[in-house]
Every structure is written in structure tokens, then in C-alpha cells.
Amino acid sequence: ADPAVTASRSRALALQEQAVADGQLPDPKLTMGVWNVPLDDFSLKKVGSSQFRAGLRQAFPRGQTLHYQQKRTEWLGRAEQAQSRLTEQEILRDVRQTFLELYYNRQAADIIKRSRKLFQQLVDITRAHYASGRANQQDVLQAQLELSRLHDRATRIDEQTDVQRASLTRWIGEAAWQPVAPTLPEFPQPESQNTLKASLAQHPAMQSATARVEANQQMVRAAREQYKPGFDVGVEYRKRFGDNTDGSDRADMMAAMVTLDLPLFTEKRQDRRLAASQQQTEAAIQTREQKLRDMQRMLQSDYARWRRLGEQETLYRDHLLR
């Protein structure tokens, strides 16, 4: 229910709706007017060439431009859907990390609470030894300093605990202020490094980058369609006024016309747009490659840290803590 996820989903739905609109023909145009009206008396029956015209015109873009525009928007929608899934996973990660920090600080606070009694006893013992001449003043000051440091650390841990609970409030509300469970939840073991590396292509970040590459490739295809002629088709009804010389009504007329684009001079327009779309596609490809390399580096680094921390945990549990 995080607003960032909701906003991303809304953008994805907006692009899906936009894709349908991008694939449609332009609206037809209605033309109406009066032709050849004399300016002396504005009589429509005085001049035989006076006409009332009403017509419809429909434009057809060049080649399959509409098809590729629709495909581009669809791919952008898929990119936004993948971005929404990525946002969900990032929030889950942030919640877990914040909880683990909170759990650590609560455990540390309990240890300090137990240690505080021992340090207080140490101060009392040192003072007793100093009173009996078995310790000097420096020993008393050192014991008091260690106790003060412990108090300071306890204060800093409480401060960090409040900050982490406040962070959790953003995601889980007032539940963030409930007592923390004394034991950690069971987290599944990660899969092998090779398996995780092979699955990076299915990661939402990579899916989003791939969808943006596909969207740019549709732009290249649409740019190539601009070398083809577009055309308009129109029909017109023409109402003639007045009578013929023999007194009969003048016959009405109709017209049909086709207007073609002539892409003859492409150097400054079509060629440049095609080159621009190709460069944008190459930039999207390189961005995806860079993202994949970054994720591979993060996987290798984090996996190595996790493995070494496991070895360190075993060392502490089996040797140092004993």
C-alpha cells in the first residue's frame, strides 16, 4: 500500500490506456463553406458559380507509424509495471533491514542493561580498594569513565532505536512501536551464486531496462516509416445555386480527392530523426548493460560478504564465545 507503489501502478495503467489511443487514426475533419459569393449584393443565385460545399477528410499517417507508436507506448507500460515490482522489492528490503537494525539495538540495549550492574560493582570495588590503599585514584577515575561510556552508548542505542521505529512507521504505522520479538524470524538460505547470477535477467530492474530498449527500437521503426508517403482522402458535396439559362435547376456536384506527402528532401528531417532514434536506442542498450554489470558486481560482493559472515559466526559460536 506504499504511495510509491500505487503511483507506479497508476503510471503503468495510464500508459496502457495511452497505447490504445496512439494506435488510432486521427479524427476526420469536416469542412463547410460558401464559394464564389459576389461582394456587391452577396446574392447566391446571381452568379452561376456560387456553391455551398460540405466535405469530410481523413488523414492516414505514413506507413505503419501508428502501429509502432502503439507498440512503443505498450513497452513503456511494461517498463513501468516492472518498475512497480522493483519498488515493492526495494520496500521489502528496506523494511527488513530497518527491522534487523532495530532488533540488533534492542539486543544490545539488553546486554548493556545487564553489564551496567557489573560496571557499577566495579566502580564500588575500585573505590573500596582505593579507600584501603590497594588502588590509586587513576583506577577509580578509569572505572567511572568506563561506566560513563556505557551510559553514553545506551543513550545512543535508544536514539537509534527511536529513529528506526520512526522509519518503520512509514510502512507499518503504529505497529512499529510494539515490542520486538526476542528471536529472529527464519529467513530462507539464498540460492547458489551461479543460480542467482543466471536469474538476474528476470530481475524487475533488468526487465524495466529491457522494455525501454524495446520501446526505443519501436521509435527506430517508426522513424523508418517516415520515408513513405502519407495521404489524405476526402469527399465533398457541392450545392449549386440559381437556375440554368433555360430555367432548369442547376445540378449539384460532388468531388473526391487524394493528397499525398512527398518525402523528397529527407536529409534534414527523416535522416536526422532516424539517426537520433538509433542513438537513443544505443544509449538504452548501454544503460541496460551498465545496470547488469552493477547488479553482477553487487551480487558478487554481497554473496562474498554473506559467506564470510557465516564463517565468522561459526568462529564466534564454536570458539570465541566458549
C-alpha positions in Angstrom: 0.0 0.0 0.0 3.0 2.3 -0.2 2.3 5.5 -2.2 5.4 4.9 -4.4 4.0 1.5 -5.5 0.5 2.9 -6.1 1.9 5.8 -8.1 3.9 3.4 -10.3 0.9 1.2 -10.9 -1.1 4.2 -11.9 1.5 5.3 -14.4 1.6 1.8 -15.9 -2.2 1.9 -16.3 -2.0 5.3 -17.9 0.5 4.1 -20.4 -1.8 1.1 -21.3 -4.6 3.4 -22.0 -2.4 5.8 -23.9 -1.2 2.9 -26.1 -4.7 2.3 -27.3 -5.1 5.9 -28.3 -1.7 6.0 -30.0 -2.7 3.3 -32.4 -5.8 5.1 -33.7 -6.2 7.2 -36.9 -6.5 11.0 -36.5 -10.1 12.3 -36.2 -11.7 13.1 -39.6 -12.2 16.7 -40.5 -15.4 18.3 -41.6 -15.2 21.2 -44.0 -18.0 23.6 -44.8 -18.1 26.8 -46.7 -19.6 29.0 -49.4 -17.7 29.7 -52.6 -17.8 32.4 -55.3 -20.1 34.8 -53.5 -20.4 38.2 -55.2 -19.4 41.1 -53.0 -21.8 43.7 -54.4 -25.1 42.1 -53.1 -24.0 38.8 -51.6 -26.6 37.0 -53.7 -26.1 33.3 -54.1 -28.4 33.0 -57.1 -26.9 35.8 -59.1 -23.7 34.1 -60.2 -23.8 30.6 -61.6 -20.6 29.5 -60.0 -21.8 30.2 -56.4 -21.7 27.0 -54.4 -22.2 25.6 -50.9 -19.6 22.9 -50.1 -19.5 20.3 -47.3 -16.9 17.6 -47.1 -15.0 15.0 -45.0 -11.3 14.5 -44.9 -9.4 11.6 -43.3 -5.6 11.5 -42.9 -3.6 8.3 -43.0 -0.1 8.6 -41.4 2.9 7.3 -43.2 3.3 3.5 -43.4 2.8 1.7 -40.1 3.7 4.7 -38.0 0.6 4.2 -35.8 1.4 0.6 -35.2 4.9 1.3 -34.0 3.8 4.2 -31.9 1.3 1.9 -30.1 4.0 -0.7 -29.6 6.3 1.8 -28.1 3.8 3.0 -25.6 2.9 -0.6 -24.7 6.6 -1.3 -24.0 6.8 1.8 -21.8 3.9 0.5 -19.9 5.6 -2.8 -19.4 8.7 -1.0 -18.2 6.6 0.9 -15.6 5.0 -2.4 -14.5 8.5 -3.8 -13.9 9.4 -0.6 -12.0 6.4 -1.1 -9.8 7.6 -4.7 -8.9 11.1 -3.3 -8.3 9.7 -0.7 -5.9 7.8 -3.4 -4.0 11.0 -5.4 -3.6 13.0 -2.3 -2.5 10.4 -1.5 0.1 10.5 -5.1 1.4 14.3 -4.9 1.6 14.2 -1.6 3.4 11.7 -2.9 5.9 13.8 -6.0 6.6 17.0 -4.0 7.0 15.4 -1.5 9.3 13.8 -4.3 11.4 17.2 -6.1 11.7 18.9 -2.9 12.9 16.1 -2.4 15.4 16.4 -6.0 16.6 20.2 -5.6 17.0 19.8 -2.4 19.0 17.2 -4.0 21.3 19.6 -6.9 21.9 22.5 -4.5 22.5 20.3 -2.5 24.9 19.6 -5.6 27.0 23.3 -6.6 27.1 24.2 -3.0 28.3 21.5 -3.1 30.9 22.9 -6.3 32.3 26.5 -5.0 32.0 25.7 -1.8 33.8 25.3 -3.6 37.1 28.7 -5.2 36.7 30.4 -1.9 35.9 28.7 -0.3 38.8 30.0 -3.0 41.0 33.5 -2.5 39.5 33.3 1.2 40.5 32.3 0.3 44.0 35.1 -2.3 44.3 37.7 0.1 43.0 36.6 2.8 45.4 36.8 0.3 48.3 40.3 -0.7 47.1 41.3 3.0 46.9 40.0 3.6 50.4 42.1 0.7 51.7 45.1 1.8 49.8 45.1 -1.2 47.3 44.3 1.1 44.3 45.1 4.6 43.2 42.9 7.5 42.2 43.6 6.8 38.5 41.9 3.3 38.8 38.8 4.9 40.3 38.6 7.5 37.5 39.1 4.8 34.9 36.3 2.7 36.3 34.0 5.7 36.5 34.9 6.6 32.9 34.0 3.1 31.7 30.6 3.3 33.4 30.0 6.8 31.8 30.9 5.4 28.4 28.4 2.6 28.9 25.7 5.1 29.8 26.6 7.1 26.7 26.3 4.0 24.5 23.0 3.1 26.0 21.7 6.7 25.2 22.9 6.4 21.6 21.3 3.0 21.2 18.0 4.3 22.5 18.3 7.2 20.0 18.9 4.8 17.1 16.1 2.6 18.2 13.6 5.6 18.1 14.9 6.6 14.6 14.4 3.0 13.3 10.9 2.7 14.8 10.1 6.1 13.2 11.3 4.7 9.8 9.2 1.6 10.2 6.1 3.8 10.9 6.2 4.9 7.3 5.4 1.3 6.2 3.6 -0.4 9.1 2.1 2.5 11.1 1.8 2.4 14.8 2.8 -1.3 14.8 6.4 -0.1 14.6 6.2 0.8 18.3 5.2 -2.7 19.5 7.8 -4.8 21.5 10.3 -6.6 19.3 10.3 -10.3 19.4 13.2 -11.9 21.3 14.2 -14.2 18.4 14.8 -13.6 14.8 12.4 -14.9 12.2 13.5 -17.7 10.0 15.0 -16.4 6.7 15.5 -18.9 3.8 19.0 -19.5 2.7 19.9 -17.8 -0.6 20.4 -20.0 -3.7 23.8 -20.6 -5.2 25.7 -17.6 -6.7 25.5 -19.1 -10.2 21.8 -19.6 -9.9 21.3 -16.0 -8.7 23.5 -14.7 -11.5 21.5 -16.6 -14.1 18.3 -15.2 -12.8 19.4 -11.5 -13.0 17.8 -11.2 -16.4 14.4 -11.8 -14.7 15.1 -9.1 -12.1 12.5 -6.3 -12.3 15.2 -3.7 -12.8 16.5 -5.6 -15.8 13.0 -6.2 -17.2 12.3 -2.5 -17.0 15.6 -1.7 -18.8 14.9 -4.3 -21.5 11.4 -2.9 -22.0 12.8 0.6 -22.5 15.2 -0.8 -25.1 12.3 -2.3 -26.9 10.4 1.0 -26.8 13.3 2.8 -28.4 13.5 0.1 -31.1 9.9 0.9 -32.0 10.9 4.5 -32.3 13.6 3.5 -34.9 10.9 1.5 -36.9 8.6 4.5 -36.8 11.3 6.8 -38.0 11.9 4.5 -41.0 8.2 4.7 -41.9 8.6 8.5 -42.3 10.3 7.8 -45.7 7.0 6.6 -47.0 4.3 9.0 -48.2 1.3 9.7 -46.1 -2.0 10.7 -47.7 -5.4 12.3 -47.0 -8.7 11.1 -48.6 -11.6 13.5 -48.9 -15.1 13.6 -50.4 -17.1 16.8 -50.9 -20.7 17.6 -51.7 -21.2 20.8 -53.7 -24.6 22.6 -53.8 -25.1 25.0 -56.7 -27.5 27.9 -56.6 -29.5 29.6 -59.2 -31.0 28.3 -62.5 -29.7 27.5 -65.9 -30.4 29.7 -68.9 -33.4 27.6 -69.8 -34.9 27.9 -66.3 -34.0 24.5 -65.0 -32.2 23.9 -61.7 -28.5 23.6 -61.7 -27.4 20.0 -60.9 -25.5 19.6 -57.6 -21.9 18.1 -57.8 -19.5 16.1 -55.7 -15.8 15.8 -55.6 -13.3 13.2 -54.3 -9.6 13.9 -53.8 -6.4 12.4 -52.5 -3.5 14.4 -51.1 -0.1 12.7 -50.9 3.0 13.7 -48.9 6.2 13.8 -51.0 9.2 13.0 -48.8 11.7 14.1 -51.4 14.1 16.1 -49.2 14.9 13.7 -46.3 18.4 14.9 -45.4 17.4 17.5 -42.9 14.3 15.8 -41.4 13.9 12.0 -41.9 17.6 11.2 -41.9 18.2 13.2 -38.7 15.2 11.7 -36.9 16.3 8.2 -37.8 19.8 8.8 -36.6 18.5 10.4 -33.4 16.3 7.4 -32.6 19.1 5.0 -33.3 21.4 6.8 -30.9 18.7 6.8 -28.2 18.3 3.0 -28.7 22.0 2.6 -28.4 22.0 4.6 -25.2 19.2 2.5 -23.8 21.2 -0.7 -24.6 24.3 0.6 -22.9 22.3 1.7 -19.9 20.9 -1.8 -19.6 24.4 -3.3 -19.9 25.7 -1.0 -17.2 22.8 -1.9 -14.9 23.5 -5.6 -15.5 27.2 -5.2 -14.6 26.3 -3.2 -11.5 23.9 -5.9 -10.4 26.5 -8.6 -11.1 29.1 -6.7 -9.0 26.6 -6.2 -6.2 25.7 -9.9 -6.2 29.4 -11.0 -6.1 30.2 -8.5 -3.3 27.2 -9.3 -1.2 27.4 -13.0 -1.6 31.1 -13.0 -0.6 30.2 -10.9 2.5 27.4 -13.2 3.4 29.7 -16.3 3.1 32.4 -14.6 5.2 30.0 -13.5 7.8 28.7 -17.1 8.1 32.3 -18.3 8.7 32.8 -15.5 11.3 29.5 -16.5 13.0 30.8 -20.1 13.2 34.1 -19.0 14.7 32.4 -16.9 17.4 29.9 -19.6 18.3 32.3 -22.6 18.4 35.5 -20.9 19.7 35.4 -17.3 20.9 32.2 -17.3 22.9 33.3 -20.5 24.7 
